[in-house]
Amino acid sequence: MESVPYKEQQFRARERAIIDSANRLMGQKGYDLMTMDDVAAELGISKGIIYKHFPSKESLAAAAMVRLLQETLAMLAALPGTLPARDKLEGALAWALRRRAEGGLPLLPANSATLQKALLANLGYVGQLLQLNAAVMALVEEARQDGSLRRDLPAEVMVHVIYARTCDPAFDFLKDTGRYPIDTLIEQLVASCFDGLAAPDSSA
């Protein structure tokens, strides 16, 4: 194994710390309200040091998203191969909601043209996103085929409904009331996503 020079180790460690901070701040405040000054203040470093790693707020957000996508793909790959497709989808949603509860899921605006441009220009982001979309789509298709998910809805719609649940503002509202333990709230939101709100068919 090739040894990494100490300065390079420091550089990488600091870069990971910057991304960690950006993740937390975007999870707490959202992309729009987070500033590079916020990141610098949390880490106790100058803003200039951050710019040595990331030339803009958009590039930092893109790096945070690339790492999140990598972690999501790793989580899916680690699920037991014998687990049914729907169980994998439910587990993935529960994992994402738990990450969100811990402040580790960045909230990015869909209406920021500058950020969208930065994300689409980042080959790492685009590549990881395509991999994740393909993996989730394959699980949805498998679950539709085995009858555990509806076949009358397009798979693409189902995939985006699952994505939408990870950033649903209802999660924060219900969490902040303090009336629901996190485990219970996650379980209930996953159930409402996959089972819907209709009462079970008593004739079945």
Z-matrix of the N, CA and C atoms (Angstrom, degrees):
N
C 1 1.462
C 2 1.534 1 109.06
N 3 1.318 2 115.63 1 132.02
C 4 1.460 3 120.48 2 -178.17
C 5 1.524 4 109.89 3 -73.85
N 6 1.332 5 116.15 4 131.00
C 7 1.462 6 119.97 5 179.46
C 8 1.523 7 109.64 6 -76.94
N 9 1.331 8 114.63 7 143.99
C 10 1.457 9 120.86 8 -179.89
C 11 1.516 10 108.30 9 -100.87
N 12 1.332 11 117.84 10 127.84
C 13 1.466 12 120.38 11 179.42
C 14 1.526 13 110.95 12 -55.09
N 15 1.344 14 115.68 13 149.83
C 16 1.463 15 120.75 14 -175.12
C 17 1.524 16 111.52 15 -59.13
N 18 1.328 17 117.61 16 -41.65
C 19 1.466 18 120.43 17 -179.60
C 20 1.524 19 111.15 18 -62.41
N 21 1.328 20 115.10 19 -37.39
C 22 1.465 21 118.98 20 178.62
C 23 1.527 22 110.42 21 -68.94
N 24 1.328 23 116.36 22 -37.49
C 25 1.465 24 119.92 23 175.78
C 26 1.524 25 110.73 24 -61.49
N 27 1.334 26 116.09 25 -42.77
C 28 1.462 27 120.59 26 177.86
C 29 1.523 28 111.27 27 -62.15
N 30 1.331 29 115.27 28 -42.99
C 31 1.464 30 120.70 29 -178.86
C 32 1.526 31 110.04 30 -61.66
N 33 1.327 32 116.68 31 -45.82
C 34 1.463 33 120.92 32 -179.15
C 35 1.528 34 111.21 33 -66.51
N 36 1.329 35 116.17 34 -41.16
C 37 1.462 36 119.60 35 179.94
C 38 1.522 37 110.81 36 -63.55
N 39 1.328 38 116.11 37 -41.38
C 40 1.465 39 119.60 38 178.99
C 41 1.521 40 110.67 39 -66.41
N 42 1.321 41 115.86 40 -37.60
C 43 1.467 42 119.59 41 178.74
C 44 1.531 43 110.50 42 -64.30
N 45 1.333 44 116.92 43 -41.56
C 46 1.466 45 120.04 44 176.85
C 47 1.523 46 110.65 45 -62.32
N 48 1.331 47 116.61 46 -40.19
C 49 1.466 48 120.63 47 179.97
C 50 1.527 49 110.77 48 -65.05
N 51 1.325 50 116.97 49 -38.19
C 52 1.470 51 120.87 50 178.78
C 53 1.522 52 109.92 51 -64.98
N 54 1.329 53 116.56 52 -43.45
C 55 1.467 54 120.11 53 178.92
C 56 1.528 55 110.22 54 -65.92
N 57 1.343 56 116.88 55 -40.19
C 58 1.474 57 120.26 56 177.06
C 59 1.529 58 110.30 57 -57.73
N 60 1.309 59 115.90 58 -45.74
C 61 1.461 60 120.72 59 -179.25
C 62 1.519 61 110.95 60 -64.27
N 63 1.328 62 116.69 61 -44.95
C 64 1.463 63 120.40 62 179.13
C 65 1.527 64 110.60 63 -61.77
N 66 1.319 65 116.73 64 -39.46
C 67 1.462 66 121.03 65 176.98
C 68 1.520 67 110.97 66 -58.57
N 69 1.329 68 115.85 67 -49.21
C 70 1.456 69 119.98 68 -178.81
C 71 1.526 70 111.32 69 -62.20
N 72 1.322 71 116.01 70 -45.79
C 73 1.463 72 120.20 71 -176.18
C 74 1.525 73 111.62 72 -68.71
N 75 1.330 74 116.92 73 -38.51
C 76 1.465 75 118.66 74 177.59
C 77 1.515 76 110.78 75 -70.72
N 78 1.336 77 116.60 76 -29.81
C 79 1.455 78 119.41 77 175.66
C 80 1.521 79 111.86 78 -70.01
N 81 1.338 80 116.13 79 -35.33
C 82 1.463 81 120.79 80 -178.27
C 83 1.526 82 112.74 81 -83.81
N 84 1.346 83 116.26 82 -44.15
C 85 1.465 84 120.63 83 -170.98
C 86 1.528 85 113.45 84 -109.41
N 87 1.325 86 116.04 85 -18.86
C 88 1.455 87 119.57 86 -172.72
C 89 1.518 88 110.64 87 87.87
N 90 1.313 89 115.99 88 161.22
C 91 1.468 90 121.19 89 -176.81
C 92 1.524 91 112.24 90 -61.66
N 93 1.320 92 117.49 91 -44.02
C 94 1.464 93 121.04 92 -174.37
C 95 1.526 94 112.68 93 -60.08
N 96 1.332 95 116.73 94 -41.14
C 97 1.459 96 120.24 95 -175.24
C 98 1.525 97 113.36 96 -85.87
N 99 1.326 98 117.28 97 -20.47
C 100 1.456 99 119.26 98 178.08
C 101 1.524 100 110.04 99 -70.71
N 102 1.331 101 116.37 100 139.36
C 103 1.463 102 120.91 101 175.80
C 104 1.527 103 109.55 102 -124.77
N 105 1.317 104 115.22 103 162.86
C 106 1.461 105 119.29 104 176.19
C 107 1.531 106 109.97 105 -66.06
N 108 1.332 107 116.50 106 -29.52
C 109 1.467 108 120.09 107 175.20
C 110 1.523 109 110.90 108 -62.51
N 111 1.347 110 116.15 109 -38.65
C 112 1.464 111 120.24 110 177.92
C 113 1.520 112 110.84 111 -60.39
N 114 1.327 113 115.46 112 -45.53
C 115 1.468 114 120.34 113 -179.03
C 116 1.519 115 110.03 114 -62.94
N 117 1.342 116 116.56 115 -45.80
C 118 1.462 117 120.93 116 -179.40
C 119 1.522 118 110.89 117 -61.23
N 120 1.344 119 116.47 118 -42.93
C 121 1.464 120 120.36 119 -178.71
C 122 1.520 121 111.19 120 -64.99
N 123 1.322 122 117.30 121 -41.04
C 124 1.465 123 119.97 122 -179.04
C 125 1.517 124 111.15 123 -64.61
N 126 1.326 125 116.96 124 -35.71
C 127 1.467 126 120.72 125 -177.11
C 128 1.525 127 112.67 126 -90.68
N 129 1.345 128 117.19 127 -11.96
C 130 1.458 129 120.01 128 -178.60
C 131 1.512 130 112.97 129 71.55
N 132 1.323 131 117.21 130 33.75
C 133 1.462 132 121.98 131 178.40
C 134 1.528 133 108.65 132 -126.59
N 135 1.327 134 116.06 133 169.31
C 136 1.459 135 119.50 134 178.37
C 137 1.522 136 110.18 135 -79.96
N 138 1.316 137 115.18 136 154.87
C 139 1.464 138 119.55 137 177.94
C 140 1.521 139 110.51 138 -63.81
N 141 1.331 140 116.34 139 -31.17
C 142 1.461 141 120.10 140 179.32
C 143 1.518 142 112.68 141 -60.08
N 144 1.333 143 116.75 142 -34.68
C 145 1.466 144 119.98 143 178.67
C 146 1.519 145 110.12 144 -65.55
N 147 1.334 146 116.15 145 -39.62
C 148 1.464 147 119.39 146 178.88
C 149 1.517 148 110.64 147 -61.29
N 150 1.337 149 115.61 148 -40.15
C 151 1.465 150 119.40 149 -178.22
C 152 1.531 151 112.54 150 -69.20
N 153 1.328 152 117.86 151 -15.50
C 154 1.465 153 120.09 152 173.41
C 155 1.527 154 110.87 153 -70.86
N 156 1.339 155 115.44 154 -23.98
C 157 1.461 156 121.08 155 179.50
C 158 1.525 157 111.77 156 -98.22
N 159 1.318 158 115.25 157 -41.22
C 160 1.466 159 120.79 158 -175.38
C 161 1.524 160 109.42 159 -133.69
N 162 1.330 161 117.86 160 116.02
C 163 1.467 162 120.80 161 -174.84
C 164 1.520 163 115.07 162 -69.03
N 165 1.333 164 117.14 163 -12.78
C 166 1.462 165 119.58 164 -177.80
C 167 1.523 166 109.65 165 -156.05
N 168 1.322 167 115.12 166 164.96
C 169 1.460 168 121.17 167 174.96
C 170 1.524 169 110.04 168 -61.73
N 171 1.327 170 116.52 169 -37.64
C 172 1.466 171 120.79 170 -179.88
C 173 1.528 172 111.40 171 -63.96
N 174 1.329 173 116.95 172 -40.89
C 175 1.467 174 119.59 173 -179.79
C 176 1.521 175 110.99 174 -68.30
N 177 1.329 176 117.15 175 -32.85
C 178 1.462 177 120.83 176 176.83
C 179 1.525 178 110.28 177 -68.16
N 180 1.333 179 116.45 178 -43.42
C 181 1.462 180 120.15 179 177.70
C 182 1.523 181 110.53 180 -62.04
N 183 1.332 182 116.45 181 -38.99
C 184 1.462 183 120.34 182 179.02
C 185 1.525 184 110.63 183 -63.51
N 186 1.329 185 116.89 184 -41.80
C 187 1.471 186 120.58 185 178.81
C 188 1.524 187 110.54 186 -63.26
N 189 1.337 188 116.16 187 -39.98
C 190 1.456 189 119.83 188 178.15
C 191 1.518 190 111.07 189 -63.43
N 192 1.326 191 116.57 190 -39.85
C 193 1.455 192 120.39 191 179.99
C 194 1.524 193 111.85 192 -69.92
N 195 1.330 194 116.89 193 -38.12
C 196 1.469 195 120.07 194 177.27
C 197 1.526 196 109.59 195 -59.18
N 198 1.318 197 116.51 196 -46.20
C 199 1.468 198 118.93 197 -179.01
C 200 1.521 199 111.34 198 -65.72
N 201 1.338 200 117.13 199 -39.03
C 202 1.456 201 119.73 200 178.28
C 203 1.520 202 111.18 201 -62.66
N 204 1.330 203 116.63 202 -42.17
C 205 1.462 204 120.16 203 178.68
C 206 1.528 205 110.45 204 -63.93
N 207 1.326 206 116.87 205 -40.57
C 208 1.465 207 120.63 206 178.02
C 209 1.528 208 110.63 207 -61.39
N 210 1.332 209 116.11 208 -43.68
C 211 1.464 210 120.09 209 -180.00
C 212 1.528 211 111.19 210 -66.74
N 213 1.330 212 116.43 211 -36.62
C 214 1.465 213 119.90 212 179.12
C 215 1.526 214 110.82 213 -65.90
N 216 1.327 215 116.16 214 -43.87
C 217 1.464 216 120.41 215 178.12
C 218 1.526 217 110.76 216 -63.37
N 219 1.323 218 116.90 217 -39.70
C 220 1.466 219 120.66 218 178.84
C 221 1.530 220 110.46 219 -64.78
N 222 1.342 221 116.40 220 -39.20
C 223 1.462 222 120.32 221 178.02
C 224 1.524 223 110.59 222 -62.98
N 225 1.333 224 117.55 223 -44.94
C 226 1.470 225 120.83 224 178.89
C 227 1.525 226 111.03 225 -62.74
N 228 1.324 227 116.03 226 -41.21
C 229 1.468 228 120.12 227 -178.86
C 230 1.525 229 111.54 228 -66.49
N 231 1.333 230 117.04 229 -27.16
C 232 1.469 231 120.79 230 -177.62
C 233 1.524 232 112.98 231 -83.14
N 234 1.331 233 117.97 232 -10.39
C 235 1.463 234 120.10 233 179.20
C 236 1.535 235 109.56 234 -68.24
N 237 1.321 236 117.71 235 143.39
C 238 1.473 237 120.01 236 -179.24
C 239 1.522 238 111.47 237 -56.97
N 240 1.308 239 116.07 238 134.75
C 241 1.465 240 120.34 239 -178.99
C 242 1.516 241 113.16 240 -62.90
N 243 1.332 242 117.24 241 -23.96
C 244 1.466 243 121.10 242 -179.12
C 245 1.528 244 112.71 243 -81.98
N 246 1.320 245 116.88 244 -8.72
C 247 1.462 246 120.64 245 -179.14
C 248 1.524 247 109.94 246 -68.99
N 249 1.339 248 118.41 247 132.97
C 250 1.462 249 120.14 248 178.23
C 251 1.531 250 111.33 249 -59.27
N 252 1.328 251 115.81 250 152.33
C 253 1.468 252 121.02 251 -175.59
C 254 1.521 253 112.04 252 -57.27
N 255 1.333 254 117.03 253 -43.90
C 256 1.468 255 118.46 254 -179.01
C 257 1.519 256 111.30 255 -63.68
N 258 1.318 257 117.02 256 -39.28
C 259 1.461 258 119.92 257 178.25
C 260 1.531 259 110.72 258 -61.64
N 261 1.330 260 115.96 259 -37.30
C 262 1.461 261 119.64 260 177.50
C 263 1.523 262 110.65 261 -64.81
N 264 1.330 263 117.05 262 -42.01
C 265 1.468 264 121.06 263 179.15
C 266 1.530 265 110.44 264 -64.46
N 267 1.320 266 116.52 265 -43.28
C 268 1.460 267 119.70 266 179.06
C 269 1.531 268 110.41 267 -64.65
N 270 1.308 269 116.29 268 -40.31
C 271 1.457 270 120.21 269 178.47
C 272 1.515 271 111.78 270 -64.61
N 273 1.336 272 116.44 271 -38.29
C 274 1.462 273 120.55 272 179.46
C 275 1.524 274 110.67 273 -65.74
N 276 1.333 275 117.00 274 -42.20
C 277 1.461 276 120.11 275 178.78
C 278 1.529 277 110.63 276 -65.65
N 279 1.323 278 117.20 277 -42.61
C 280 1.467 279 120.73 278 178.32
C 281 1.524 280 110.25 279 -61.12
N 282 1.333 281 117.11 280 -40.91
C 283 1.468 282 121.80 281 178.76
C 284 1.525 283 110.45 282 -61.98
N 285 1.332 284 116.99 283 -44.48
C 286 1.461 285 121.05 284 -179.22
C 287 1.531 286 111.12 285 -64.54
N 288 1.333 287 116.81 286 -41.54
C 289 1.460 288 120.11 287 179.35
C 290 1.533 289 110.95 288 -66.45
N 291 1.325 290 116.30 289 -36.04
C 292 1.463 291 118.49 290 177.87
C 293 1.522 292 110.09 291 -67.48
N 294 1.321 293 116.60 292 -40.32
C 295 1.467 294 119.95 293 175.79
C 296 1.524 295 110.16 294 -59.87
N 297 1.304 296 115.65 295 -39.88
C 298 1.462 297 120.06 296 179.19
C 299 1.525 298 111.09 297 -65.57
N 300 1.314 299 116.42 298 -42.27
C 301 1.465 300 120.19 299 179.01
C 302 1.521 301 111.06 300 -61.95
N 303 1.325 302 116.70 301 -30.72
C 304 1.463 303 121.80 302 -179.76
C 305 1.521 304 112.45 303 -87.15
N 306 1.345 305 116.75 304 1.60
C 307 1.460 306 120.52 305 179.50
C 308 1.510 307 113.65 306 79.29
N 309 1.324 308 117.88 307 19.91
C 310 1.458 309 120.56 308 -177.27
C 311 1.506 310 114.65 309 -107.36
N 312 1.327 311 116.65 310 14.15
C 313 1.460 312 119.68 311 -179.30
C 314 1.526 313 108.21 312 -119.12
N 315 1.339 314 118.06 313 104.88
C 316 1.463 315 120.42 314 -177.15
C 317 1.519 316 111.90 315 -61.05
N 318 1.333 317 116.25 316 140.62
C 319 1.454 318 121.69 317 174.78
C 320 1.519 319 107.94 318 -104.64
N 321 1.324 320 115.60 319 109.97
C 322 1.458 321 120.76 320 -176.12
C 323 1.521 322 110.32 321 -109.26
N 324 1.340 323 118.30 322 141.13
C 325 1.464 324 120.98 323 -179.85
C 326 1.518 325 111.29 324 -77.49
N 327 1.323 326 115.85 325 141.24
C 328 1.460 327 119.57 326 178.04
C 329 1.522 328 111.45 327 -84.56
N 330 1.349 329 116.87 328 -9.46
C 331 1.458 330 119.88 329 -174.63
C 332 1.522 331 113.22 330 -105.54
N 333 1.337 332 117.78 331 13.81
C 334 1.457 333 120.74 332 177.55
C 335 1.523 334 109.41 333 -94.61
N 336 1.328 335 116.34 334 105.07
C 337 1.462 336 120.68 335 -178.33
C 338 1.527 337 111.05 336 -64.28
N 339 1.324 338 116.15 337 -36.41
C 340 1.470 339 120.16 338 -179.27
C 341 1.518 340 110.78 339 -65.24
N 342 1.331 341 115.95 340 -43.77
C 343 1.463 342 119.61 341 179.55
C 344 1.526 343 110.79 342 -67.94
N 345 1.322 344 116.74 343 -43.46
C 346 1.466 345 119.81 344 178.79
C 347 1.521 346 111.08 345 -58.37
N 348 1.325 347 116.02 346 -41.32
C 349 1.466 348 120.34 347 179.00
C 350 1.523 349 110.69 348 -63.57
N 351 1.349 350 115.96 349 -42.13
C 352 1.465 351 119.92 350 179.50
C 353 1.522 352 111.12 351 -65.11
N 354 1.318 353 117.07 352 -40.20
C 355 1.462 354 120.39 353 -179.90
C 356 1.526 355 111.18 354 -66.44
N 357 1.323 356 116.26 355 -45.03
C 358 1.464 357 119.80 356 -177.83
C 359 1.526 358 112.08 357 -70.23
N 360 1.331 359 116.51 358 -21.90
C 361 1.462 360 119.92 359 177.77
C 362 1.525 361 111.81 360 -84.68
N 363 1.330 362 116.49 361 -9.21
C 364 1.464 363 121.20 362 -178.98
C 365 1.531 364 108.53 363 -92.34
N 366 1.329 365 116.13 364 106.95
C 367 1.464 366 120.43 365 -175.58
C 368 1.524 367 111.84 366 -62.80
N 369 1.339 368 116.53 367 -33.21
C 370 1.457 369 119.51 368 178.05
C 371 1.517 370 111.18 369 -63.97
N 372 1.321 371 116.05 370 -42.35
C 373 1.464 372 120.54 371 179.24
C 374 1.521 373 110.71 372 -64.51
N 375 1.314 374 116.40 373 -49.92
C 376 1.469 375 120.49 374 -177.04
C 377 1.527 376 110.30 375 -61.21
N 378 1.324 377 116.61 376 -43.49
C 379 1.460 378 119.65 377 -179.88
C 380 1.513 379 113.02 378 -62.98
N 381 1.338 380 116.20 379 -45.26
C 382 1.458 381 120.12 380 179.42
C 383 1.527 382 111.39 381 -66.41
N 384 1.343 383 116.48 382 -37.91
C 385 1.464 384 120.29 383 179.93
C 386 1.523 385 110.77 384 -64.68
N 387 1.319 386 116.73 385 -42.17
C 388 1.464 387 120.07 386 178.74
C 389 1.524 388 110.57 387 -63.20
N 390 1.328 389 116.70 388 -39.73
C 391 1.467 390 120.18 389 178.10
C 392 1.522 391 111.04 390 -63.36
N 393 1.338 392 116.02 391 -44.12
C 394 1.461 393 119.43 392 -179.11
C 395 1.518 394 110.92 393 -65.52
N 396 1.335 395 116.72 394 -44.69
C 397 1.458 396 120.06 395 178.90
C 398 1.532 397 110.97 396 -58.05
N 399 1.331 398 116.04 397 -43.22
C 400 1.461 399 120.44 398 -179.65
C 401 1.526 400 110.82 399 -64.53
N 402 1.340 401 117.16 400 -40.28
C 403 1.461 402 121.04 401 -178.56
C 404 1.530 403 111.01 402 -67.22
N 405 1.342 404 116.67 403 -44.76
C 406 1.461 405 120.00 404 -179.19
C 407 1.526 406 110.24 405 -68.89
N 408 1.326 407 117.00 406 -40.50
C 409 1.467 408 120.67 407 178.53
C 410 1.525 409 110.40 408 -61.37
N 411 1.327 410 117.18 409 -41.52
C 412 1.467 411 120.36 410 179.53
C 413 1.529 412 110.86 411 -63.18
N 414 1.331 413 117.21 412 -39.78
C 415 1.469 414 120.23 413 178.50
C 416 1.520 415 111.24 414 -67.03
N 417 1.331 416 117.39 415 -40.54
C 418 1.460 417 120.62 416 177.95
C 419 1.520 418 110.40 417 -63.03
N 420 1.318 419 116.99 418 -44.38
C 421 1.469 420 120.81 419 179.18
C 422 1.524 421 110.57 420 -62.07
N 423 1.329 422 116.48 421 -42.12
C 424 1.473 423 120.36 422 179.49
C 425 1.523 424 110.38 423 -63.29
N 426 1.344 425 116.33 424 -41.93
C 427 1.467 426 119.99 425 -179.82
C 428 1.525 427 111.23 426 -68.55
N 429 1.313 428 117.70 427 -33.24
C 430 1.469 429 120.40 428 176.02
C 431 1.527 430 110.31 429 -66.75
N 432 1.313 431 115.96 430 -39.61
C 433 1.459 432 119.98 431 -178.22
C 434 1.525 433 111.83 432 -68.97
N 435 1.341 434 116.87 433 -35.66
C 436 1.475 435 117.60 434 -179.10
C 437 1.534 436 112.15 435 -86.64
N 438 1.330 437 116.10 436 2.04
C 439 1.456 438 120.28 437 174.56
C 440 1.513 439 115.52 438 85.50
N 441 1.337 440 118.40 439 5.28
C 442 1.459 441 120.02 440 -178.81
C 443 1.527 442 112.69 441 -87.59
N 444 1.331 443 116.94 442 -10.30
C 445 1.461 444 122.02 443 171.44
C 446 1.529 445 108.64 444 -129.82
N 447 1.319 446 115.96 445 155.21
C 448 1.460 447 121.80 446 -177.17
C 449 1.529 448 111.87 447 -62.36
N 450 1.327 449 114.47 448 143.50
C 451 1.463 450 119.66 449 177.23
C 452 1.523 451 112.31 450 -99.56
N 453 1.343 452 116.94 451 -8.19
C 454 1.458 453 119.59 452 -177.62
C 455 1.522 454 112.33 453 -86.00
N 456 1.334 455 117.90 454 -6.38
C 457 1.456 456 121.92 455 175.99
C 458 1.521 457 109.66 456 -106.69
N 459 1.342 458 118.39 457 139.75
C 460 1.466 459 120.28 458 177.69
C 461 1.528 460 111.10 459 -60.99
N 462 1.307 461 115.76 460 142.85
C 463 1.467 462 119.92 461 179.81
C 464 1.521 463 111.01 462 -59.41
N 465 1.329 464 117.11 463 -37.45
C 466 1.465 465 120.70 464 -179.39
C 467 1.532 466 110.97 465 -60.56
N 468 1.327 467 116.46 466 -40.83
C 469 1.469 468 120.54 467 178.38
C 470 1.522 469 109.88 468 -62.35
N 471 1.330 470 117.10 469 -44.46
C 472 1.461 471 120.65 470 -179.71
C 473 1.527 472 111.43 471 -61.47
N 474 1.317 473 116.57 472 -43.09
C 475 1.462 474 120.37 473 -179.61
C 476 1.522 475 110.47 474 -58.76
N 477 1.333 476 116.70 475 -45.16
C 478 1.464 477 119.34 476 -176.77
C 479 1.527 478 112.10 477 -75.09
N 480 1.317 479 117.74 478 -26.17
C 481 1.464 480 119.93 479 173.15
C 482 1.530 481 109.41 480 -65.03
N 483 1.322 482 116.69 481 -42.59
C 484 1.465 483 120.54 482 178.56
C 485 1.526 484 109.86 483 -63.15
N 486 1.338 485 117.22 484 -45.21
C 487 1.464 486 120.32 485 177.53
C 488 1.525 487 110.53 486 -58.39
N 489 1.343 488 115.98 487 -43.27
C 490 1.465 489 120.42 488 -176.48
C 491 1.518 490 111.74 489 -61.92
N 492 1.333 491 116.80 490 -35.02
C 493 1.466 492 119.77 491 -179.05
C 494 1.530 493 111.66 492 -64.71
N 495 1.323 494 117.58 493 -25.75
C 496 1.466 495 119.15 494 -179.47
C 497 1.519 496 111.96 495 -70.40
N 498 1.333 497 117.98 496 -20.56
C 499 1.470 498 120.45 497 -179.41
C 500 1.528 499 111.74 498 -122.68
N 501 1.314 500 116.98 499 22.88
C 502 1.459 501 122.08 500 179.74
C 503 1.534 502 109.81 501 -67.40
N 504 1.349 503 118.68 502 123.94
C 505 1.476 504 120.17 503 179.29
C 506 1.523 505 113.43 504 -62.70
N 507 1.334 506 117.12 505 -19.62
C 508 1.464 507 119.54 506 178.06
C 509 1.529 508 110.81 507 -60.47
N 510 1.319 509 116.99 508 -31.30
C 511 1.468 510 120.19 509 -179.19
C 512 1.522 511 110.46 510 -60.66
N 513 1.340 512 116.52 511 -49.19
C 514 1.466 513 119.74 512 -179.08
C 515 1.524 514 111.13 513 -64.98
N 516 1.327 515 116.51 514 -41.23
C 517 1.463 516 119.60 515 -179.95
C 518 1.525 517 110.72 516 -60.12
N 519 1.325 518 116.10 517 -49.61
C 520 1.467 519 119.84 518 -177.95
C 521 1.525 520 111.46 519 -67.38
N 522 1.323 521 116.43 520 -38.08
C 523 1.478 522 119.81 521 178.23
C 524 1.522 523 110.34 522 -62.62
N 525 1.347 524 116.14 523 -42.91
C 526 1.459 525 120.06 524 -175.09
C 527 1.531 526 113.41 525 -71.50
N 528 1.332 527 117.31 526 -17.56
C 529 1.467 528 118.42 527 176.38
C 530 1.519 529 111.36 528 -67.97
N 531 1.345 530 116.35 529 -24.95
C 532 1.456 531 120.48 530 -179.38
C 533 1.515 532 113.98 531 76.15
N 534 1.322 533 116.43 532 6.03
C 535 1.470 534 119.20 533 -176.98
C 536 1.527 535 112.56 534 -85.48
N 537 1.321 536 116.68 535 -12.92
C 538 1.456 537 119.34 536 -175.05
C 539 1.532 538 110.12 537 -126.43
N 540 1.310 539 118.07 538 125.85
C 541 1.466 540 119.57 539 170.84
C 542 1.538 541 108.73 540 -58.81
N 543 1.317 542 116.98 541 145.39
C 544 1.464 543 120.90 542 -175.77
C 545 1.522 544 111.66 543 -55.50
N 546 1.320 545 117.60 544 -44.77
C 547 1.467 546 120.53 545 -179.33
C 548 1.531 547 110.73 546 -59.21
N 549 1.329 548 115.84 547 -42.87
C 550 1.465 549 120.42 548 -179.87
C 551 1.522 550 110.88 549 -66.52
N 552 1.330 551 116.63 550 -43.63
C 553 1.461 552 120.73 551 -179.11
C 554 1.526 553 111.12 552 -62.68
N 555 1.319 554 116.61 553 -43.36
C 556 1.463 555 120.14 554 179.12
C 557 1.525 556 110.14 555 -62.98
N 558 1.323 557 116.29 556 -44.63
C 559 1.461 558 120.86 557 179.17
C 560 1.536 559 110.77 558 -59.12
N 561 1.332 560 116.55 559 -42.52
C 562 1.456 561 120.86 560 -178.25
C 563 1.529 562 111.80 561 -68.70
N 564 1.318 563 117.09 562 -40.21
C 565 1.464 564 119.98 563 -179.91
C 566 1.531 565 111.53 564 -69.71
N 567 1.319 566 116.58 565 -37.74
C 568 1.466 567 119.71 566 176.55
C 569 1.526 568 109.39 567 -64.42
N 570 1.340 569 116.70 568 -42.69
C 571 1.462 570 120.32 569 179.62
C 572 1.527 571 110.98 570 -63.38
N 573 1.340 572 116.97 571 -41.28
C 574 1.468 573 119.23 572 -179.36
C 575 1.513 574 111.45 573 -67.47
N 576 1.329 575 117.02 574 -29.62
C 577 1.465 576 120.54 575 178.22
C 578 1.522 577 110.90 576 -71.27
N 579 1.320 578 116.83 577 -46.77
C 580 1.463 579 119.80 578 -172.87
C 581 1.528 580 113.85 579 -91.49
N 582 1.331 581 117.58 580 -25.84
C 583 1.461 582 120.18 581 -179.39
C 584 1.520 583 112.93 582 -104.65
N 585 1.355 584 116.55 583 -13.09
C 586 1.456 585 119.80 584 -179.10
C 587 1.513 586 111.96 585 78.05
N 588 1.331 587 115.88 586 -171.26
C 589 1.458 588 121.39 587 -177.84
C 590 1.523 589 113.04 588 -106.05
N 591 1.322 590 116.84 589 -7.80
C 592 1.461 591 119.75 590 -179.50
C 593 1.521 592 110.90 591 -71.08
N 594 1.338 593 115.50 592 148.49
C 595 1.452 594 119.45 593 177.96
C 596 1.536 595 109.24 594 -69.06
N 597 1.318 596 118.26 595 147.18
C 598 1.469 597 120.77 596 178.39
C 599 1.519 598 110.59 597 -57.56
N 600 1.304 599 116.77 598 146.91
C 601 1.461 600 122.27 599 178.57
C 602 1.519 601 109.18 600 -70.27
N 603 1.329 602 116.17 601 109.72
C 604 1.473 603 119.93 602 -176.20
C 605 1.507 604 112.62 603 -70.05
N 606 1.343 605 117.30 604 -15.76
C 607 1.461 606 119.96 605 -178.85
C 608 1.513 607 112.03 606 -84.87
N 609 1.369 608 115.71 607 -10.66
C 610 1.478 609 118.59 608 -177.31
C 611 1.515 610 110.39 609 -72.39
